[in-house]
Structure formats: structure tokens, C-alpha cells
């Protein structure tokens, strides 16, 4: 686990905090850990659009590919020159 060195103060309404405490207890976690997890999911995730764009870039690549028999030979230890 990374060393936590920065502190943030967030004021919550009592019902919000009580609900977070319930969730944390059920998960055997802390309220702070829940909040760190939520921040990570909301602000530091790779969103769907970025992932889709990456897949589209990969699909658009033109890469040298041999026929199936040659690729199979190479994958089981033969060389491309066999």
C-alpha cells in the first residue's frame, strides 16, 4: 500500500457519514478507504471512451501476419524459414 501523506478535510451531513460508516463496517474497511476508492473510481479511471479509442487504434494497425500454418509452426518452435 502506498504511503498516505496528504490530508483532505471533507464535511458531511450526519446521515451521509452514518451511511458511510455502515458501508465501511460491512466491508471491514474504513470511511477513509471508501472515500479513496470512490475518488479513484470517479477521477482516475480509464473511461470507456478512452478504452474504445485504444481498441480502435489497435484494430486499425497494419501488422505483418503470416498464414495460419506458418504461424503455427513458429509458435511451436520452428522458424519462419523452415
Buried (B, 14 or more C-beta within 10 A) or exposed (E): EEEEEEEEEEEEEEEEEEEBEEEBEEEEBEBEEBBBEEEEEEEEEEEEEEEEEEEEEEEEEEEEEEEEEEEEBBEEEEEEEE
